[in-house]
Amino acid sequence: MLAVLGGTSWAASAADKKPAPAAAAQSGVFTGKVSETMNSGGYTYVEIDTGSAKLWAAAPQFAVKVGDKVAVADGMPMMKYQSKTLNRTFDVVYFSGNVTVNGAPSVAPAAPLAAGAAASGELPKGHPAIPAAGGAGAGPDLKNIKRADGGQTVTEIVTGKAKFAGKPIAVRGRVVKYNGGILGKNWIHVRDGSGAEGTNDLTVTTDAVVKVGDLVLVTGKLAADRDFGSGYKYALIVENAQVKVE
């Protein structure tokens, strides 16, 4: 699998001077064939040809080869990323903890290697800890989450862009990712057990401080096609939301 976001700007594509497609940049989800790969500093770097762009991703070392089909989810982009062990600066690299190779979860080495990667200085100071591929566990329990009164499910919102964009929404779910103090806001990802990969995750910005696993009620206006610059592009996002821990 692949890495996560710290306190700076993040996105993916090196060697290719064209920007990442909005669909990839807005959610960190993309698929394609591996055109180049290397291991360094305990990480695997892969250049993925999506058919419209070549995007770079990186993760605690896992097994992959040129020609393999790779799917990346929950990727967070890092702009102008400098790999100390490769002595190379990428325009952008997606870091994630959720990747499959030829349809199967990527296979990571033993935990000591991932720990050694963190100690190698490959990631910038202050970067959150990155779980090794396959080692992130099951994540928060998404079973039996009650729909918000008068509200929507995550998948209804994600698949109902034309219906809900620009309108107030209410959704109850669990926090599956939290990154604080980015572009002046706290960024969270909320899931409620509805939908499948690509329709099961909602991005929210808020002043509220929460933690992964919290059950929250999110209310706010749904924005569409938002571009914050530095690779942060979102097809849908709830901005400046009220987030209440229940």
N, C-alpha and C positions, 0 to 999 in steps of 0.2 A: 504494500500500500504506500501512500505518499504523505507529506508533512502538514503544516498549519500556519496561521497568520500571527504576526507579532504586533508591534505598535507603529509600523510604517506602512508604505503602500506596496501592494503585491499584485501580480498577473502573470501570464505565461506565453512564451514564444521567443526563442533566441535564434540567431542565424537567419530567421525569416524577418524581414524588415516590415512586413505588413502587420497591423495590429491584430490581436486575437478577435475572432468573430464575436459579435455581441452575445450570441447564444451561449458561448463558452464563458465569456467574461462575466456575464451576469450571474451565473450560478456555479461556475467551476465544474461543470459537467460536460464532458466531451469524449468522443471515441475515435479510434482510427488505428492505423498500422504503425508499428515502430519502425522508424527509418534510421535511427541512430541510438545507441545506448552505451553507457559506461558506468563503472562502479568507482567510487572514490570517497574517502572519508567516512565509510560505513553507509553510504547512500547509493542508490541506483538512480541515474539520470536517464530519461527516455525522451527522445524527440518523436512526437506523434503526428503523423500526417492525417488530418481529418478530412482531406479532400478539398478543403478551401483554405487551409493554413497549416503551418507546422508549429506545434505548440510544445514547449518543454515542460516536463514535470519531474519531480524528484521525490524520493521516499527512502525510509530505512531499507537497506539493501534487500532486493528480492530477485527471484529468477525470471528473466525475460530475455528475448533475443530479437534481432531484426526480423521483421515480417510478422511477429505476433500481433494479434488484435488486442488492444488495451482500452479499457473503459475507466475513466477517472471521474469520481464524484467528490463533492465537498472540497474541491481544490481552491486554495486561496493564493492569489497571485502576489509575487514579490518582484517589484520593479528594480532594474539595474542590479540584479543579484550577483555578488562576487563569491565564487567558490574558491576558498583558500587552497584546498587540496588539489583542485584542477588548475589553479592559477588562470582562471577564466571568468570573464564577466558576461552574464547573459542579459539580454534586454529584459526578459521576464521569465520567471519559472513558477509553475503552479506546484504548490506543496499541498499534500492531502494525506488522509489516513484511510482512504476508501478507493481501492483500485482492483480491477479484475484483469486477468490475463487469459485470453482465449476462453472467456466465459466463466473462469474459476477464480476464487479469491487468490491473490498473489501469495506466494510462499516466502516468508521472511526467515532469516537466520535466527539463532538463539538470541535471547535477550541481551547477553553481554555485548554482542556486536552493536546492537542499537544503542546501548548505553555508551559504548565507546565512541559511537558516531557523535553523540551529543557532546562528549568531552573533547572531541577533536577540534572544536572551534569552527566547524563547518557552518553552523548557524550563527547569526548575529546575537550579541548579548541582549538578554531580555526576551528572546524568542521562547514561546511556550514549549513545554516538553512535548515530544512527538512519540506516540506509541509505535512500536514495531508493527509491521504488517501482520494482521491476524491476531494481534495482541490487545486490541482495544476493548475486547469484551462485548457483551450483548448491548450495552448502552442502556439508557433509561427505559423503564417499563412503559410501553405505550398502550397497554391493554386497558379497556374499560374507562376510557376518558370520555366524560360526558360533554356533549355538544353545548356550547355557550347558549344561554337563553336568547332566542331571536338571532343567533349567529350562524356561522358557517363552519365547515370542516376545512382543514388545510387543502385537501385536494379539490374541494369545490371552489376555493379561492384561486388556486393555481390554474385550474382548467377553465375558470370563468372570467378570464381577463376582460372581455368585452362587457360583461355584465357588471363586474364589481369595480373596475378601474375608476378612480376619482370619487368613490363612495365609501362611507364608513363601514367597517367590518368589525366583527367580534369573533374571536376564535380562542378556544381553550386547548392547551397542549403542554408538552414538556419541553424544557430547554435542552437541546442536544448539543449546542455549541454556544460559547460566550466569549466575546473579545471586547475588552473595554478600552475606552479612550482613543478610538480611531475616528479621524475626521470630526472630533469633538463630540462623538456619541458612543454609546455602548451598542454593539452589534450582537444580535442573538439569532439563532435558528430554532424554530419551533416545529415540532411534529406531534401529531395526535393519533397516529396509527392508521390513518386513512391514506389511500393512494398507493402508488408504487414508485420506484426510483424515477425521479424526474418530476413527480407530482406530489410528493409527500413531505416537502420541506418549504417553510415560509421564512423569509428573511425579514428581520424587524430591527429598526433603530430606536433607541429609547434613552432616557436619562436614568432609568431604573437600574439598580444593581441586582443581578440575580446570579444563580449558579446552575451549572449543568445538573439536570435531574429535577429542578423545580417545576411544579405544576403551576402554570400561569394563565391568567386571563388577559388576552391582548385585545385592545380596542384602539381604533385609529382609522385614518383614511388610507386606502390602498392607492399607491402611485404606480404608474406604468412607464416603462421605457426610460428609466432614470440613469443618467450618466454623471457620476461624481468626479470623473477624471481619474488619472493614475490607474486605469484598468478596471475601475469599479463601475460596472454597467449591470443594470438589473431590469429584467423584463417586468417584474413585479416586486414591490417592496412596501412594507408598512413603515412610514417615516414618523419619527417623533411620537411613537405610540405610548399609550398608557399601559403599563405592564404591572399587573397585580399578582403577587405570589399567593397561592391559595393553600 
